[in-house]
Amino acid sequence: MRQFILQDTLAFAEAANANEVLAEFSYQYALNRTWGKALHALRRCDDSNKVLALAKILTLWSEQRAVSRTPRAVASQ
């Protein structure tokens, strides 16, 4: 359900050229691990919003990657 809401609202944000909203959509897609959609929304942002959103997305990606590489015995302590 959440994906459908994001997808429908993304079209409106793109049409309105709402850069801050597009940057937030990009981050929300990244939270859902839909990286392709996150990058699609990010491409539509202006440069100033793109830099901040990309930094947030890369931080999220590296955190998720670090967690997935942590051995389960260590993670449960």
MOPAC internal coordinates of N, CA, C and O (Angstrom, degrees):
PM7 1SCF
backbone

  N    0.0000 0     0.00 0     0.00 0    0    0    0
  C    1.4515 1     0.00 0     0.00 0    1    0    0
  C    1.5321 1   110.50 1     0.00 0    2    1    0
  O    1.2310 1   121.41 1   134.72 1    3    2    1
  N    1.3415 1   114.91 1   -45.28 1    3    2    1
  C    1.4668 1   119.47 1  -178.90 1    5    3    2
  C    1.5256 1   111.10 1   -60.30 1    6    5    3
  O    1.2310 1   120.45 1   140.42 1    7    6    5
  N    1.3381 1   116.75 1   -39.58 1    7    6    5
  C    1.4611 1   120.92 1   179.82 1    9    7    6
  C    1.5252 1   110.88 1   -62.03 1   10    9    7
  O    1.2310 1   120.34 1   139.63 1   11   10    9
  N    1.3251 1   116.96 1   -40.37 1   11   10    9
  C    1.4603 1   120.23 1  -179.76 1   13   11   10
  C    1.5286 1   111.15 1   -65.65 1   14   13   11
  O    1.2310 1   120.67 1   139.76 1   15   14   13
  N    1.3179 1   116.33 1   -40.24 1   15   14   13
  C    1.4620 1   120.05 1   178.43 1   17   15   14
  C    1.5216 1   110.24 1   -64.55 1   18   17   15
  O    1.2310 1   120.32 1   135.09 1   19   18   17
  N    1.3345 1   116.98 1   -44.91 1   19   18   17
  C    1.4570 1   120.73 1   177.77 1   21   19   18
  C    1.5209 1   111.08 1   -59.96 1   22   21   19
  O    1.2310 1   120.72 1   134.94 1   23   22   21
  N    1.3133 1   116.23 1   -45.06 1   23   22   21
  C    1.4618 1   120.51 1  -177.27 1   25   23   22
  C    1.5327 1   111.61 1   -64.11 1   26   25   23
  O    1.2310 1   120.12 1   135.52 1   27   26   25
  N    1.3068 1   117.37 1   -44.48 1   27   26   25
  C    1.4696 1   120.53 1   179.80 1   29   27   26
  C    1.5282 1   111.68 1   -65.78 1   30   29   27
  O    1.2310 1   120.67 1   137.17 1   31   30   29
  N    1.3158 1   116.33 1   -42.83 1   31   30   29
  C    1.4588 1   119.96 1  -178.51 1   33   31   30
  C    1.5209 1   111.27 1   -71.69 1   34   33   31
  O    1.2310 1   120.12 1   149.58 1   35   34   33
  N    1.3275 1   117.37 1   -30.42 1   35   34   33
  C    1.4573 1   121.24 1   177.43 1   37   35   34
  C    1.5251 1   110.87 1   -59.18 1   38   37   35
  O    1.2310 1   120.18 1   139.59 1   39   38   37
  N    1.3100 1   117.25 1   -40.41 1   39   38   37
  C    1.4643 1   120.74 1   179.03 1   41   39   38
  C    1.5282 1   111.12 1   -60.95 1   42   41   39
  O    1.2310 1   120.06 1   138.58 1   43   42   41
  N    1.3224 1   117.48 1   -41.42 1   43   42   41
  C    1.4631 1   121.00 1   177.67 1   45   43   42
  C    1.5261 1   111.43 1   -66.56 1   46   45   43
  O    1.2310 1   120.74 1   138.79 1   47   46   45
  N    1.3228 1   116.20 1   -41.21 1   47   46   45
  C    1.4682 1   120.07 1   179.72 1   49   47   46
  C    1.5237 1   110.84 1   -64.75 1   50   49   47
  O    1.2310 1   120.45 1   140.22 1   51   50   49
  N    1.3308 1   116.75 1   -39.78 1   51   50   49
  C    1.4625 1   120.32 1   177.84 1   53   51   50
  C    1.5271 1   110.65 1   -64.19 1   54   53   51
  O    1.2310 1   120.63 1   136.63 1   55   54   53
  N    1.3158 1   116.40 1   -43.37 1   55   54   53
  C    1.4673 1   120.57 1  -179.35 1   57   55   54
  C    1.5326 1   111.19 1   -63.91 1   58   57   55
  O    1.2310 1   120.50 1   144.77 1   59   58   57
  N    1.3154 1   116.65 1   -35.23 1   59   58   57
  C    1.4588 1   121.16 1  -178.76 1   61   59   58
  C    1.5249 1   112.48 1   -86.85 1   62   61   59
  O    1.2310 1   120.88 1   174.77 1   63   62   61
  N    1.3357 1   115.92 1    -5.23 1   63   62   61
  C    1.4593 1   121.38 1  -177.82 1   65   63   62
  C    1.5338 1   110.57 1    56.47 1   66   65   63
  O    1.2310 1   120.89 1  -136.80 1   67   66   65
  N    1.3135 1   115.90 1    43.20 1   67   66   65
  C    1.4675 1   123.20 1  -178.22 1   69   67   66
  C    1.5310 1   108.98 1   -87.14 1   70   69   67
  O    1.2310 1   120.81 1   -90.90 1   71   70   69
  N    1.3151 1   116.06 1    89.10 1   71   70   69
  C    1.4625 1   121.96 1  -171.61 1   73   71   70
  C    1.5198 1   114.47 1   -61.72 1   74   73   71
  O    1.2310 1   119.72 1   136.65 1   75   74   73
  N    1.3197 1   118.14 1   -43.35 1   75   74   73
  C    1.4663 1   120.03 1  -179.84 1   77   75   74
  C    1.5217 1   110.67 1   -65.16 1   78   77   75
  O    1.2310 1   120.60 1   141.74 1   79   78   77
  N    1.3062 1   116.45 1   -38.26 1   79   78   77
  C    1.4691 1   120.90 1   178.48 1   81   79   78
  C    1.5264 1   109.72 1   -66.81 1   82   81   79
  O    1.2310 1   120.12 1   137.13 1   83   82   81
  N    1.3135 1   117.38 1   -42.87 1   83   82   81
  C    1.4680 1   120.75 1   178.44 1   85   83   82
  C    1.5207 1   111.09 1   -61.74 1   86   85   83
  O    1.2310 1   120.23 1   140.93 1   87   86   85
  N    1.3185 1   117.16 1   -39.07 1   87   86   85
  C    1.4579 1   120.74 1   177.83 1   89   87   86
  C    1.5290 1   110.60 1   -63.61 1   90   89   87
  O    1.2310 1   120.46 1   138.78 1   91   90   89
  N    1.3199 1   116.72 1   -41.22 1   91   90   89
  C    1.4687 1   120.11 1   178.34 1   93   91   90
  C    1.5288 1   111.08 1   -67.66 1   94   93   91
  O    1.2310 1   120.40 1   140.97 1   95   94   93
  N    1.3193 1   116.84 1   -39.03 1   95   94   93
  C    1.4683 1   119.58 1   176.20 1   97   95   94
  C    1.5164 1   110.36 1   -60.89 1   98   97   95
  O    1.2310 1   120.76 1   138.50 1   99   98   97
  N    1.2996 1   116.16 1   -41.50 1   99   98   97
  C    1.4508 1   120.42 1   178.86 1  101   99   98
  C    1.5309 1   110.27 1   -57.59 1  102  101   99
  O    1.2310 1   120.72 1   135.24 1  103  102  101
  N    1.3101 1   116.23 1   -44.76 1  103  102  101
  C    1.4632 1   120.73 1   179.43 1  105  103  102
  C    1.5367 1   111.51 1   -66.27 1  106  105  103
  O    1.2310 1   120.30 1   139.29 1  107  106  105
  N    1.3161 1   117.03 1   -40.71 1  107  106  105
  C    1.4707 1   120.15 1   179.15 1  109  107  106
  C    1.5261 1   111.29 1   -63.29 1  110  109  107
  O    1.2310 1   120.57 1   139.23 1  111  110  109
  N    1.3269 1   116.52 1   -40.77 1  111  110  109
  C    1.4671 1   119.46 1   175.57 1  113  111  110
  C    1.5251 1   110.54 1   -62.41 1  114  113  111
  O    1.2310 1   120.28 1   140.43 1  115  114  113
  N    1.3283 1   117.07 1   -39.57 1  115  114  113
  C    1.4622 1   120.26 1   178.63 1  117  115  114
  C    1.5267 1   110.94 1   -64.20 1  118  117  115
  O    1.2310 1   120.48 1   141.27 1  119  118  117
  N    1.3268 1   116.69 1   -38.73 1  119  118  117
  C    1.4692 1   119.60 1   176.48 1  121  119  118
  C    1.5272 1   111.32 1   -58.83 1  122  121  119
  O    1.2310 1   121.03 1   146.87 1  123  122  121
  N    1.3273 1   115.63 1   -33.13 1  123  122  121
  C    1.4682 1   120.98 1   179.03 1  125  123  122
  C    1.5235 1   112.26 1   -86.84 1  126  125  123
  O    1.2310 1   120.89 1  -176.88 1  127  126  125
  N    1.3208 1   115.91 1     3.12 1  127  126  125
  C    1.4729 1   122.92 1  -178.92 1  129  127  126
  C    1.5179 1   112.67 1    61.51 1  130  129  127
  O    1.2310 1   120.82 1  -148.68 1  131  130  129
  N    1.3016 1   116.03 1    31.32 1  131  130  129
  C    1.4629 1   120.68 1   172.49 1  133  131  130
  C    1.5299 1   106.49 1  -102.70 1  134  133  131
  O    1.2310 1   121.79 1  -102.66 1  135  134  133
  N    1.3237 1   114.19 1    77.34 1  135  134  133
  C    1.4603 1   122.22 1  -170.30 1  137  135  134
  C    1.5307 1   112.30 1   -64.24 1  138  137  135
  O    1.2310 1   120.01 1   142.45 1  139  138  137
  N    1.3129 1   117.58 1   -37.55 1  139  138  137
  C    1.4652 1   120.06 1   179.28 1  141  139  138
  C    1.5181 1   112.01 1   -61.75 1  142  141  139
  O    1.2310 1   120.70 1   136.12 1  143  142  141
  N    1.3150 1   116.27 1   -43.88 1  143  142  141
  C    1.4618 1   120.25 1   178.17 1  145  143  142
  C    1.5229 1   110.88 1   -68.36 1  146  145  143
  O    1.2310 1   120.63 1   144.99 1  147  146  145
  N    1.3217 1   116.40 1   -35.01 1  147  146  145
  C    1.4665 1   119.80 1   177.42 1  149  147  146
  C    1.5257 1   110.13 1   -62.08 1  150  149  147
  O    1.2310 1   120.40 1   135.51 1  151  150  149
  N    1.3029 1   116.85 1   -44.49 1  151  150  149
  C    1.4606 1   120.37 1   179.46 1  153  151  150
  C    1.5188 1   111.94 1   -68.66 1  154  153  151
  O    1.2310 1   120.49 1   144.71 1  155  154  153
  N    1.3265 1   116.67 1   -35.29 1  155  154  153
  C    1.4669 1   119.81 1   177.67 1  157  155  154
  C    1.5281 1   110.52 1   -61.20 1  158  157  155
  O    1.2310 1   120.61 1   132.78 1  159  158  157
  N    1.3179 1   116.44 1   -47.22 1  159  158  157
  C    1.4680 1   120.17 1   179.26 1  161  159  158
  C    1.5309 1   110.26 1   -65.01 1  162  161  159
  O    1.2310 1   120.60 1   143.00 1  163  162  161
  N    1.3061 1   116.46 1   -37.00 1  163  162  161
  C    1.4627 1   120.87 1  -179.00 1  165  163  162
  C    1.5243 1   111.73 1   -65.78 1  166  165  163
  O    1.2310 1   120.01 1   144.42 1  167  166  165
  N    1.3055 1   117.59 1   -35.58 1  167  166  165
  C    1.4692 1   121.22 1   179.77 1  169  167  166
  C    1.5209 1   112.45 1   -61.67 1  170  169  167
  O    1.2310 1   120.39 1   154.43 1  171  170  169
  N    1.3058 1   116.85 1   -25.57 1  171  170  169
  C    1.4661 1   121.12 1  -176.78 1  173  171  170
  C    1.5286 1   113.04 1   -86.35 1  174  173  171
  O    1.2310 1   120.06 1   174.11 1  175  174  173
  N    1.3337 1   117.50 1    -5.89 1  175  174  173
  C    1.4684 1   121.90 1  -178.67 1  177  175  174
  C    1.5215 1   110.61 1   -81.82 1  178  177  175
  O    1.2310 1   121.23 1   -24.40 1  179  178  177
  N    1.3315 1   115.26 1   155.60 1  179  178  177
  C    1.4604 1   118.32 1   170.47 1  181  179  178
  C    1.5322 1   108.05 1   -75.50 1  182  181  179
  O    1.2310 1   120.63 1   -12.40 1  183  182  181
  N    1.3165 1   116.40 1   167.60 1  183  182  181
  C    1.4638 1   120.83 1  -171.94 1  185  183  182
  C    1.5213 1   113.87 1   -61.07 1  186  185  183
  O    1.2310 1   119.65 1   140.10 1  187  186  185
  N    1.3122 1   118.28 1   -39.90 1  187  186  185
  C    1.4653 1   119.87 1  -177.34 1  189  187  186
  C    1.5290 1   111.61 1   -64.88 1  190  189  187
  O    1.2310 1   120.09 1   138.79 1  191  190  189
  N    1.3093 1   117.43 1   -41.21 1  191  190  189
  C    1.4727 1   120.57 1   177.52 1  193  191  190
  C    1.5243 1   111.29 1   -75.47 1  194  193  191
  O    1.2310 1   120.50 1   147.72 1  195  194  193
  N    1.3095 1   116.65 1   -32.28 1  195  194  193
  C    1.4612 1   121.37 1  -178.72 1  197  195  194
  C    1.5275 1   111.14 1   -63.27 1  198  197  195
  O    1.2310 1   120.07 1   138.86 1  199  198  197
  N    1.3249 1   117.47 1   -41.14 1  199  198  197
  C    1.4611 1   120.99 1  -177.90 1  201  199  198
  C    1.5248 1   111.06 1   -62.37 1  202  201  199
  O    1.2310 1   119.99 1   131.76 1  203  202  201
  N    1.3108 1   117.63 1   -48.24 1  203  202  201
  C    1.4595 1   121.21 1   180.00 1  205  203  202
  C    1.5298 1   111.28 1   -64.34 1  206  205  203
  O    1.2310 1   120.45 1   134.54 1  207  206  205
  N    1.3258 1   116.75 1   -45.46 1  207  206  205
  C    1.4618 1   120.02 1  -179.71 1  209  207  206
  C    1.5223 1   111.29 1   -63.78 1  210  209  207
  O    1.2310 1   120.32 1   138.33 1  211  210  209
  N    1.3198 1   116.99 1   -41.67 1  211  210  209
  C    1.4606 1   119.90 1   179.45 1  213  211  210
  C    1.5237 1   111.22 1   -64.27 1  214  213  211
  O    1.2310 1   120.38 1   141.31 1  215  214  213
  N    1.3237 1   116.88 1   -38.69 1  215  214  213
  C    1.4714 1   120.14 1   176.45 1  217  215  214
  C    1.5234 1   110.97 1   -61.33 1  218  217  215
  O    1.2310 1   120.26 1   136.96 1  219  218  217
  N    1.3452 1   117.10 1   -43.04 1  219  218  217
  C    1.4686 1   120.61 1   178.54 1  221  219  218
  C    1.5252 1   111.01 1   -64.22 1  222  221  219
  O    1.2310 1   120.73 1   138.15 1  223  222  221
  N    1.3321 1   116.21 1   -41.85 1  223  222  221
  C    1.4598 1   120.51 1  -178.44 1  225  223  222
  C    1.5262 1   110.95 1   -66.84 1  226  225  223
  O    1.2310 1   120.30 1   136.00 1  227  226  225
  N    1.3152 1   117.03 1   -44.00 1  227  226  225
  C    1.4631 1   120.07 1   179.21 1  229  227  226
  C    1.5192 1   112.00 1   -64.99 1  230  229  227
  O    1.2310 1   120.43 1   143.27 1  231  230  229
  N    1.3279 1   116.77 1   -36.73 1  231  230  229
  C    1.4613 1   120.33 1   175.72 1  233  231  230
  C    1.5254 1   110.26 1   -63.38 1  234  233  231
  O    1.2310 1   120.71 1   134.15 1  235  234  233
  N    1.3166 1   116.24 1   -45.85 1  235  234  233
  C    1.4619 1   120.70 1   178.29 1  237  235  234
  C    1.5220 1   110.84 1   -60.53 1  238  237  235
  O    1.2310 1   120.27 1   134.42 1  239  238  237
  N    1.3234 1   117.08 1   -45.58 1  239  238  237
  C    1.4639 1   121.79 1  -179.56 1  241  239  238
  C    1.5296 1   110.57 1   -60.09 1  242  241  239
  O    1.2310 1   120.28 1   134.36 1  243  242  241
  N    1.3370 1   117.06 1   -45.64 1  243  242  241
  C    1.4609 1   119.38 1  -178.36 1  245  243  242
  C    1.5239 1   111.48 1   -67.97 1  246  245  243
  O    1.2310 1   120.05 1   144.05 1  247  246  245
  N    1.3352 1   117.52 1   -35.95 1  247  246  245
  C    1.4669 1   120.13 1   176.70 1  249  247  246
  C    1.5225 1   110.92 1   -65.50 1  250  249  247
  O    1.2310 1   120.28 1   136.33 1  251  250  249
  N    1.3281 1   117.06 1   -43.67 1  251  250  249
  C    1.4647 1   120.22 1   178.86 1  253  251  250
  C    1.5208 1   110.86 1   -64.43 1  254  253  251
  O    1.2310 1   120.51 1   141.52 1  255  254  253
  N    1.3024 1   116.63 1   -38.48 1  255  254  253
  C    1.4636 1   121.17 1   179.12 1  257  255  254
  C    1.5259 1   110.87 1   -66.60 1  258  257  255
  O    1.2310 1   120.09 1   138.89 1  259  258  257
  N    1.3401 1   117.44 1   -41.11 1  259  258  257
  C    1.4608 1   121.48 1   179.08 1  261  259  258
  C    1.5238 1   110.79 1   -63.76 1  262  261  259
  O    1.2310 1   120.41 1   138.89 1  263  262  261
  N    1.3307 1   116.82 1   -41.11 1  263  262  261
  C    1.4691 1   120.87 1   179.39 1  265  263  262
  C    1.5235 1   110.30 1   -64.95 1  266  265  263
  O    1.2310 1   120.53 1   138.64 1  267  266  265
  N    1.3281 1   116.58 1   -41.36 1  267  266  265
  C    1.4677 1   119.24 1  -177.96 1  269  267  266
  C    1.5294 1   111.85 1   -69.72 1  270  269  267
  O    1.2310 1   119.81 1   159.18 1  271  270  269
  N    1.3093 1   117.97 1   -20.82 1  271  270  269
  C    1.4623 1   121.49 1   179.59 1  273  271  270
  C    1.5194 1   112.73 1   -92.89 1  274  273  271
  O    1.2310 1   120.11 1   171.69 1  275  274  273
  N    1.3343 1   117.39 1    -8.31 1  275  274  273
  C    1.4582 1   121.36 1  -179.63 1  277  275  274
  C    1.5357 1   108.81 1   -76.33 1  278  277  275
  O    1.2310 1   120.38 1   -52.30 1  279  278  277
  N    1.3382 1   116.88 1   127.70 1  279  278  277
  C    1.4730 1   118.24 1   177.34 1  281  279  278
  C    1.5193 1   111.24 1   -58.48 1  282  281  279
  O    1.2310 1   120.56 1   -35.73 1  283  282  281
  N    1.3119 1   116.53 1   144.27 1  283  282  281
  C    1.4648 1   121.18 1  -175.73 1  285  283  282
  C    1.5223 1   112.70 1   -60.83 1  286  285  283
  O    1.2310 1   119.43 1   143.37 1  287  286  285
  N    1.3199 1   118.70 1   -36.63 1  287  286  285
  C    1.4571 1   121.07 1  -179.18 1  289  287  286
  C    1.5248 1   110.19 1   -63.57 1  290  289  287
  O    1.2310 1   119.99 1   140.90 1  291  290  289
  N    1.3228 1   117.62 1   -39.10 1  291  290  289
  C    1.4549 1   121.41 1   179.36 1  293  291  290
  C    1.5206 1   110.41 1   -73.38 1  294  293  291
  O    1.2310 1   120.16 1   140.38 1  295  294  293
  N    1.3169 1   117.29 1   -39.62 1  295  294  293
  C    1.4573 1   121.29 1  -177.81 1  297  295  294
  C    1.5258 1   111.72 1   -66.00 1  298  297  295
  O    1.2310 1   119.50 1   151.40 1  299  298  297
  N    1.3193 1   118.56 1   -28.60 1  299  298  297
  C    1.4558 1   120.05 1  -176.49 1  301  299  298
  C    1.5266 1   112.47 1   -87.04 1  302  301  299
  O    1.2310 1   119.79 1   174.30 1  303  302  301
  N    1.3227 1   118.01 1    -5.70 1  303  302  301
  C    1.4815 1   120.06 1  -178.81 1  305  303  302
  C    1.4931 1   111.96 1   -77.82 1  306  305  303
  O    1.2310 1   120.10 1   180.00 1  307  306  305

